Amino acid sequence: MKHTTIVLRTECREVRRTTAFRIILIAAAAVVVVASAGITTALNLQPWFGDELAAPLISLFVSLVLYFLPLVILLAFIGTFGNLPVVKEKANGNLACLMATPLTPRALWLGKSLAIFLPAYIPAIAGTATVVLVMNLGACIPAGYGFVLPVPAVVLGLMINPLLFFGLLLFMILYALAGDPDAALAPMFLLSFGLMIGIPLGLATGVFDLTSWSFALWYLAITVIAIGVVGFLSRMLTRQNIVLSSKGA
């Protein structure tokens, strides 16, 4: 744990110093502002807004924000930094130097993963909370719906789905250390593409409901299994298995 904390602090500091980090934060803030104003204004302009029969639809809108806004922010961070630290350290030889220290491969893996995930997760939570709060204060409460906050959607969007992407990031860093860092980005694009298409399609066809506990629990089960598989694979990460070249094995 001590070695993991050291890696986490060092990598977090390096991530925050990059221009890309600042650009993503600014872009995320812009998305939050536009989403807050745009969604609130659009709801207030709808002729049916305020009708009691529209309450389930309003709950769905809030659930979509709770799911997709953190997803987009996490994807921006993970897509940018998912393999960058490993690529740089392999290219400049720092990884070989680190492997000559008492630092364990597992500490390196966990530390790098947390250093990317935490700076992404905090803005994702803060941004989503801001949009949902503005939606409620500016539209839902004045229209008589009260404070709309579907608890299953909160758990799914702010806890379970980020956990799934943390598991994905763990796999990406694991693969980047033991193989080709560039190829490590492929799982992220596959998963994000699948979710971006699958979730709206599933909602449109009525296969699942973002506001239901059953869907959240199924999602959690899949997430736990995925992280368990990554945890099992991490047992194979040894000093001998880490590829020191940026070109992979």
For each residue, the residues with C-beta under 8 A, 3 or more apart:
1: 4 5
2: 5 6
3: 6 7 102 103 104 107 108 111
4: 1 7 8 106 107 110 111 114
5: 1 2 8 9 111
6: 2 3 9 10 103 107 111
7: 3 4 10 11 103 107 108 110 111 112 115
8: 4 5 11 12 110 111 114 115 118
9: 5 6 12 13
10: 6 7 13 14 111 115
11: 7 8 14 15 85 111 112 115 116
12: 8 9 15 16 115 118 119
13: 9 10 16 17
14: 10 11 17 18 85 115
15: 11 12 18 21 81 85 115 116 119
16: 12 13 21 119
17: 13 14 21
18: 14 15 21 22
19: 22 23
20: 23 24 80 81
21: 15 16 17 18 24 25 81 119
22: 18 19 25 26
23: 19 20 26 27
24: 20 21 27 28 76 77 80
25: 21 22 28 29 123
26: 22 23 29 30
27: 23 24 30 31 76
28: 24 25 31 32 73 76 123 124 127
29: 25 26 32 33 127
30: 26 27 33 34
31: 27 28 34 35 69 72 73 127
32: 28 29 35 36 69 127 130 131
33: 29 30 36 37
34: 30 31 37 38
35: 31 32 38 39 65 69 131
36: 32 33 39 40 130 131 134 135 138
37: 33 34 40 41 134
38: 34 35 41 42
39: 35 36 42 43 61 65 131 135 139
40: 36 37 43 44 134 135 138 139
41: 37 38 44 45
42: 38 39 45 46
43: 39 40 46 49 58 61 135 139 140 143
44: 40 41 49 138 139 143
45: 41 42 49
46: 42 43 49
47:
48: 51 53 54
49: 43 44 45 46 54 58 139 143
50: 54 143 144
51: 48 54
52: 55
53: 48
54: 48 49 50 51 57 58
55: 52 58 59 145
56: 59 60
57: 54 60 61
58: 43 49 54 55 61 62 140 145 148
59: 55 56 62 63 148 150 153 211
60: 56 57 63 64 203 210 211
61: 39 43 57 58 64 65 135
62: 58 59 65 66 132 135 136 140 148 149 150 153
63: 59 60 66 67 150 153 157 210 211
64: 60 61 67 68 210
65: 35 39 61 62 68 69 128 131 132 135
66: 62 63 69 70 128 132 150 153 154 156 157 158 210
67: 63 64 70 71 153 156 157 161 199 210
68: 64 65 71 72 157 199
69: 31 32 35 65 66 72 73 124 127 128 131 157
70: 66 67 73 74 121 124 125 127 128 157 158 161 162
71: 67 68 74 75 157 161 165 192 195
72: 31 68 69 75 76
73: 28 31 69 70 76 77 120 123 124 127
74: 70 71 77 78 120 121 124 162 165
75: 71 72 78 79 165 188 192
76: 24 27 28 72 73 79 80 120
77: 24 73 74 80 81 116 117 119 120
78: 74 75 81 82 116 117 120 165 168 169 172 188
79: 75 76 82 185 188 189
80: 20 24 76 77 84
81: 15 20 21 77 78 84 85 116
82: 78 79 116 169 172 173 176 184 185 188
83: 86 87 172 173 176 181 182 184 185
84: 80 81 87 88
85: 11 14 15 81 88 89 112 115 116
86: 83 89 90 95 112 173 176 177 181 184
87: 83 84 90 91 176 181 182 246
88: 84 85 91 92 94
89: 85 86 92 93 94 95 98
90: 86 87 93 95 181 243 244 245 246
91: 87 88 246
92: 88 89
93: 89 90 96 97 244
94: 88 89 97 98
95: 86 89 90 98 99 177 242 244
96: 93 99 100 244
97: 93 94 100 101
98: 89 94 95 101 103 108
99: 95 96 103 105 239 242 244
100: 96 97
101: 97 98
102: 3
103: 3 6 7 98 99 107 108
104: 3 107 108
105: 99 108 109 177 237 238 239 241 242
106: 4 109 110 234 237
107: 3 4 6 7 103 104 110 111
108: 3 7 98 103 104 105 111 112 177
109: 105 106 112 113 170 173 174 177 234 237
110: 4 7 8 106 107 113 114 170
111: 3 4 5 6 7 8 10 11 107 108 114 115
112: 7 11 85 86 108 109 115 116 173
113: 109 110 116 117 166 169 170 173
114: 4 8 110 111 117 118
115: 7 8 10 11 12 14 15 85 111 112 118 119
116: 11 15 77 78 81 82 85 112 113 119 120 169 173
117: 77 78 113 114 120 121 162 165 166 169
118: 8 12 114 115 121 122
119: 12 15 16 21 77 115 116 122 123
120: 73 74 76 77 78 116 117 123 124
121: 70 74 117 118 124 125 162 166
122: 118 119 125 126
123: 25 28 73 119 120 126 127
124: 28 69 70 73 74 120 121 127 128 162
125: 70 121 122 128 129 158
126: 122 123 129 130
127: 28 29 31 32 69 70 73 123 124 130 131
128: 65 66 69 70 124 125 131 132 157 158
129: 125 126 132 133
130: 32 36 126 127 133 134
131: 32 35 36 39 65 69 127 128 134 135
132: 62 65 66 128 129 135 136 149
133: 129 130 136 137
134: 36 37 40 130 131 137 138
135: 36 39 40 43 61 62 65 131 132 138 139 140 148
136: 62 132 133 139 140 141 147 148 149
137: 133 134 140 141
138: 36 40 44 134 135 142
139: 39 40 43 44 49 135 136 142 143
140: 43 58 62 135 136 137 143 145 146 147 148
141: 136 137 144 145 146 147
142: 138 139
143: 43 44 49 50 139 140
144: 50 141
145: 55 58 140 141 148
146: 140 141
147: 136 140 141
148: 58 59 62 135 136 140 145
149: 62 132 136 154
150: 59 62 63 66 153 154 210 211
151: 154 155
152: 155 156 210 211 212 213 215 216
153: 59 62 63 66 67 150 156 157 210 211 216
154: 66 149 150 151 157 158 159
155: 151 152 158 159 160 216
156: 66 67 152 153 159 160 161 210 215 216 219
157: 63 66 67 68 69 70 71 128 153 154 160 161 210
158: 66 70 125 128 154 155 161 162
159: 154 155 156 162 163
160: 155 156 157 163 164 216 219 220 223
161: 67 70 71 156 157 158 164 165 219 223
162: 70 74 117 121 124 158 159 165 166
163: 159 160 166 167 223 227
164: 160 161 167 168 219 222 223 226
165: 71 74 75 78 117 161 162 168 169 191
166: 113 117 121 162 163 169 170 227
167: 163 164 170 171 223 226 227 230
168: 78 164 165 171 172 187 188 191 226
169: 78 82 113 116 117 165 166 172 173
170: 109 110 113 166 167 173 174 227 230 234
171: 167 168 174 175 184 187 230 233
172: 78 82 83 168 169 175 176 184 185 187 188
173: 82 83 86 109 112 113 116 169 170 176 177 184
174: 109 170 171 177 178 230 233 234 237
175: 171 172 178 179 180 183 184 187
176: 82 83 86 87 172 173 179 180 181 184
177: 86 95 105 108 109 173 174 237 242 243
178: 174 175 236 237 241 242 243 249
179: 175 176 183 184 243 248 249
180: 175 176 183 184 243 247 248 249
181: 83 86 87 90 176 184 246 248
182: 83 87 185 248
183: 175 179 180 186 248
184: 82 83 86 171 172 173 175 176 179 180 181 187
185: 79 82 83 172 182 188 189
186: 183 189 190
187: 168 171 172 175 184 190 191
188: 75 78 79 82 168 172 185 191 192
189: 79 185 186 192 193
190: 186 187 193 194
191: 165 168 187 188 194 195
192: 71 75 188 189 195 196
193: 189 190 196 197
194: 190 191 197 198
195: 71 191 192 198 199
196: 192 193 199 200
197: 193 194 200 201
198: 194 195 201 202
199: 67 68 195 196 202 203 210
200: 196 197 203 204
201: 197 198 204 205 207
202: 198 199 205 207 208
203: 60 199 200 206 207 208 209 210
204: 200 201
205: 201 202
206: 203 209
207: 201 202 203
208: 202 203 212 214 215 218
209: 203 206 212 215
210: 60 63 64 66 67 150 152 153 156 157 199 203 215
211: 59 60 63 150 152 153
212: 152 208 209 215 216
213: 152 216 217
214: 208 217 218
215: 152 156 208 209 210 212 218 219
216: 152 153 155 156 160 212 213 219 220
217: 213 214 220 221
218: 208 214 215 221 222
219: 156 160 161 164 215 216 222 223
220: 160 216 217 223 224
221: 217 218 224 225
222: 164 218 219 225 226
223: 160 161 163 164 167 219 220 226 227
224: 220 221 227 228
225: 221 222 228 229
226: 164 167 168 222 223 229 230
227: 163 166 167 170 223 224 230 231
228: 224 225 231 232
229: 225 226 232 233
230: 167 170 171 174 226 227 233 234
231: 227 228 234 235
232: 228 229 235
233: 171 174 229 230 236 237
234: 106 109 170 174 230 231 237
235: 231 232
236: 178 233 241
237: 105 106 109 174 177 178 233 234 241 242
238: 105 241 242
239: 99 105 242
240:
241: 105 178 236 237 238
242: 95 99 105 177 178 237 238 239
243: 90 177 178 179 180 248 249
244: 90 93 95 96 99
245: 90 248 249
246: 87 90 91 181
247: 180
248: 179 180 181 182 183 243 245
249: 178 179 180 243 245
